Amino acid sequence: MTTLITPPVRRAQPSATPPSPRDSSVDVARAWCLVVVVALHSLMVGVSVVDGAPLLENAMDGWPWFAAATWLVQIMPLFFVLGGFSSATQWTKLRARGVPAHDYLAMRLRRLLPSALGAIAVAAATLLALDAAGVPDAMVATAGFRLSQPLWFLGVYLLCTGLVPLMTAAHRTAPRLTLAGLAALVIAVDVVRGATGADAVGFANLLFVWLLVQQLGFWLAEGRFDRVSRRRLVVVAASALALLAALCASGVYSFDLLQNLNPPTFALVLLGVAQLALFQLVRPVLRRVHERRHIASAVGAINTRAMTIYSWHMLVLIGLAGLLLLVGGETLPAPLTDTWWATRPVWLLAVGGVVAAVVAIAGRLETTPARPISRHPLAAHPAAAPVALLAAAGAVLAVLLAGSTPATWAVAAVILAASLAVARRSGAMS
């Protein structure tokens, strides 16, 4: 039996500045993951005019090297590992202070939902306006579909967050058995999906895969990997990647690791194990990098506005794509041509600048004081926060499944607003 380790108490030092309880290596890695996500989605934007009609497509679909590139840019497993680290650390401290699980969930909703609600509300208004302006239904549906794609992360992350108290309890009681049980569920889903050809079965792994990867973050939070030799970490990473490559070569999984997101497969677990081992290897380097003031400032800014960046960057990309169509028209280079590649650096800089400007405005939502104005009797019930979390996750996943219709976005915005209102009235923590 093991327990999650809280940071050791340090003796006071003469310095007036106390040591930060945060792990700078985790902060750097999380910021880097978010930068990769935004850059990858930016490169996927393919906008052109074909036979006089505007075309918005995934530019990477036709790039022959994209499958190989996904082995470097598929960073979602590491994202969930680091999320597990942060969640375990935070919940362990709150639990030690006597904070109940439902107050923890309310606190997490107050942190995660405001930026997402703002982005979804703006997306709903934009799609409704385009529809009212007579924009072709196919174009509106494509914009809605593209906007919805990153939202799977928010829906699944909400569910995984909601299960943190339960999963940390399972970890404290039987850490190895918990990992083995989740791994068995993931593999079972993959086997049934492969045997029956029913892809819908695979979506059970939207929960099982990411809970398993999040669970790896609990082990990281304990400091278990600090006791593993560098040589063994290299062996673990190499073995996980070798097994993943063998399974891809045999046709069990796709070499395109982004394809393994929809639905998730055990391939992402293997990738997560490799990324965890590699992260542990480079943690000293990341900590040294963070000692540079400009790097620390950038990392802090990104992590402080992480939910805003993730929630709003697709709106920026769709907006810039529309602007390109209005300004460039038929002069736009076709995706993947030499001219298109030559203009990508300028495109990435433009995206970064506009995202930064939007985040500077919309980011205020993320720092709205979380202390509830009043504690409503119904919202104070222990079940209120879990129900609000499930409703929010369901609304986000509904957009993911049917986000091509403006009405779906509008309904989701209403549900998220209601969930956030419940969360703001159901906890006493700031």
N, C-alpha and C positions, 0 to 999 in steps of 0.2 A: 504494500500500500504506500502511495506517495502523496504528497501534498504540494500544491503550487507554492513556489517560493516567493515570498515578498522581499523587496530590496532590503538588505541588511542595514541596521541602524549604524550610522557613522558618528564618530566622535566629532565634536565641534572643532573647527579649525580657526586659526586666527583671522583668516580672510573674512571680509564682510559679506561675500557672496557665497551662499551655500551651494553644494553640488546639485546639479539638476537630476531629478529622479528619472528623466526620460533617457532612453537608449538612443544615442545619436546615430548608431549604425542602422537601426530600424527606421528612424526618421529619414535618413538619406535614401534607403532602399525604397521606402514607400513613395517618396517624392519622385524618384527615378521611374518607378513603375507607372505613375500617373502621367509623366511626360511621355513615356513610350506609348501609352494608350492614346493620348491626344495626337501624337505624331502619326501613329498607325492609321487612325481614323481619318486624319487629314489626307494621307496618301491614298486612301480608298476613294476619295471623292473624285469621280470622273464626270465632268460636265462638258458637253459639246452640243453642236447642232447637226443633226443628220437629216438630210432631205427636207430642210426647212423646219424640222420639229426639234424642240429641246430634248436632250437626253441626259438623264442623271443616272449614273451607274457606278458599280464598284469597279474602280480602275484596276484593282489588283487581281480580279478574276482572270484576266488574260495574260498575266505576267508569269512566264514559265518558272522563274526562280522563287516565286512567292512561297511555295510549300517549304522549301529549304529555309527561307527567311523566318518562317513561323517558329522554328526551333530557337530563334533568338528573341523574337518579339512577343511570343505567347507568355506573358508574365502573370496571368491571372492566378495560377497556383501559388506563386510567391506572394501575391497580393493577399490571398486568403490566409496563408501561413502568418504573415505579418499582422493581419487583422486578428487572428487567433491569439497571437502574442499580446497585443494591446488589450483585447477583450479580457483575457485571463488575468492580466496584471490589474486592470481596472476593477473587475468584479471581485477579485480576491481582496483588494483593499476595502472596497465598499462592504463586502460581506463581513469582514473583520470588525467593521464599525457598526454592524447590526442593521445595515440597510436591507430591506426585503427585496426579493426578486422583482416584484411588480413595480417598485419605485425605480429600480435599475432600468427596467424596460421603458418606463416613461421617460427617464432621462435620455436614453439612447434615441427614442423617437424624437424628442425635442432637438437632438443634435442632428439627426439624419434627414428629417422630413422638410424643414423649411425651404432649403434650397431646391429640393426635388419638386416640392409643391409649386414654387415660383416658376420653375422651368416648364413643368407640365401645364400649368395654367397659361403661360405665354404660348406654348406650342399649340394648345387647344384654340386659343384666340387667333393665332396665325393661320392655322388650317381652316378654321371657320371663315376667316376673312378671305382667304384664297378661294374657297368654295363660293362665297357670295360674290366675289369679283369675276366669276366665270372662268377661272382657271380650269383647264381640262381635268376631269375626275382622275384620270390615270396619273397626271402629274401630282395632284394633291395626295393621292394614295401612295405614290412613290416617296414623296417627302415625309408623309406620316410614318411609313415603314422604316425609312432611314433614321428618322428621329427616335424611333422606338427601340432600335437594335441594342444600344448600350444599357437599356433599362433592366435587362435580365439581371445584371449585377446588383442593382439596388433591391429588386424583389428578393433575390436569393440571400443577399447580405442581411436584409431585415429578418428573414426566417432564421438564418444562422445566429444572428444576434439574439433573437428571442429565445433560442435554445442554449445560450451560453451558460446560464445557471445550472441547467440540467446536465449539460455535457461536461462542465467542470466537476460536477459532483460525481459523474461516472468516471472521470479521469482520476479523481482522488481515490475512488474505491478500487477501480480495476483498470489502470491505464492501458496495459497491453491487450486485455480482453476487449476493451472498447475499440481500440484500433482494429483488432482482428475482426470484430463483429461488423464494423462499418465497411472494412475491405471486402468481407464476404458478401455483404449486401450489394456493393458496387459491382463486383464480379458476377454475381447472380443476375443482376439486371442486364449486364452486357451479354451474358450467355443466352438468356431468354430472348433478348432483342435479336441476337444473331440467329438463333434457332428458328424463331417465328417470323422474322422479317418485319415485326411490328415496331416501327420506330417510336410510336407513342409510349411504349413500355420504357424506353430509354430515358424519358423525362423524369422518372423517379430519381434518377441520378443527379438531377438539379439540386436535390437535397443531400443525398448520400455522399456524392463525390466531394461537395464543398464542406460538408460537416467533417469528413475524414481529413481533408487538407487543413481545415481550421484546427482540428485536433492536434495536428503536428505542431501548430503554433503554441499549443499549451505546453508541449514538451520543451519547446524553445524557451518559453517563459520560465520554466523551472531551472534553466541553466544546465540541463542534462548534456547538451552538445558542447558545453565549455570543457567537459571532461573527456571528449573524444579527440583522439590524436588527429593531426592534419592528414597523416597518411591514410587513416581509416576513412576520413571524410572524402578524400579523393577516390578511394575505392567505392564508397557508397554512391557517389555521384556518377562515376564511370559505369558501375554495374546497373544503376537505374536507367541511364541513357542507353546502354547496350541492350538491355531487355526491351526498352521501348522501341529502339530501332529494329530489333528482331521481330517484334509483334507487328510493326508497320510493314516490314518487308514481307511478312507472311500473309498480309492482307487482313489481319484481324482489326487493325486500326489504320486510319488514314495518315500518310506522311504529313499532310497539311494539319498542323496541330490546332488551327482555328476551327477546322471541321469537327474536331473532337469536342467542341463546345456545344454543339447543337445536334443531339443532346450530349451532355458530358459523358466521358468514358473513363475507364481505369487508366487510360493513357495519361490523363492529366494528373492522376495520383503519382504515377512514376515520375512525371516531369516535376511535380511538386517536391518529391523526395530529393531529386537531383538539385533543384534550385535551392532547397533548404541547406543541403550540404555545401553547395558552392557559396551561398550567403554566409554560412558560418566560417568558411575559409577566408572570406574577404572582409569580415567584420572589423579587424584591426585597421585595414586600409580605409574603410568607410569612416571610421572614427577619426582617423587622421585628416581625411578630406574635410570632415565637418569642422575641424578646428580653424579652417580658413574662414574669415569673417564673412566674405561675400557669399561663400557656399552656404554657410549656416543661415544667413539672412534669406537666401533664395529657398532653401529647404523649409525654413519656418513659414515663409509666406505661402508656399505651395500646400503644405500640410494643414495650415490654418484654414485654407479655403478649398480643401480637397473635395468636399461634396459639391461645392459650387462649380468648381472646374469640371468635375465629372458630369454633373447634371446639365450644365449649360453649353458645353463645348460643341455638341451636335447641333444645337440651334445656331451657333455661330457658323459652323460649317455649311449648313443648309442656306443660311442667309447670304454668306459669301458666294456660294454656288449660284444662287439666284441673281446676285449682283453681277457676276461674271457673264451670265446669259444676257442681261440687259445691256452691259457695256461692250462685251466682246462679240456676242452673237456668233456668226459663222466664221469669224477669224480665230476662234478658240482652237488650240491644237488638239488633235485627237489623243485620248489617253494612251500612254506608253510609247508615243512617238519620241524621237530625239528632242524635238522642241518642247514637248510636254515635260520630259525629264529635266531639261535645262531650266525650266521655269519653276521646278519644285522648291528649290531653296527660297525663292521669293515668296512662293505660296505659303511655305511653312512659317516664314517670318511674319507674313501678314496675319496668318491664323493666330500665331502666338501673341501678336500685338492686340488684335481685336479681342481674343479671349481674356487677356489681362485687363483690358478696358471694361469689358462686360463684368468680369469678376469683381473689379473695384466697386461697381455699382450694386450688382446682385449679391455680392458677398456679405452685405450688411444683414441679409436674411439669416446667414449662418451664425451671426454673433448676437442675434436678438436675445435679450435676457430670458433664460429658461424658467425662472421662478414663476409658478402659476399665480395668476391674479387672485383667484379664489379656488377653493377646493370643493367642487360640487359633490353632493352626497353620492350620486351614482358613479361619478368618475373616481371617487375615493375607494370604490370596491376593488379588492385585489384582482378581480377578473377584467377590470376595465382596460388596463394597459395591454395585456395579452390580446384581448379582442381587437383593440385599436391597431395593434401591430399586425395581426392577421388580416384585418381589413385593408390596411395600407399595402401589405405585400400582395394581396389579391388584386387590388386596383392596378398596381404596377405590372403584374404579370398579365392582367387583362389587356393592358396597352400593348404589351409585347406580342400577344397573340392576335389582337385585332386593332392594332394601332394605325391602320391605314384609313380608318374612318374618324373624322373630327369629333363625332359624338362620343366615341370611346374615350378620347382624351379629356373631354369636358366632364364626363361622369367620373373619371379617375381623379380629376382635380378636386371635385366635390368630396369624394371619399377621403382623399388625403387631407383635405382641410378639416373634415370632421375628426379624423384620427389624430391630427395634431392638436385640435382643440381639446380632445379627451386627455391627451398626454400632458398638456399644459395645466390641466386641472387635477391630475391624478397623482402628482408627486410633490414632495415638499422640499426636494433638493434644488439648489441653484445650479 
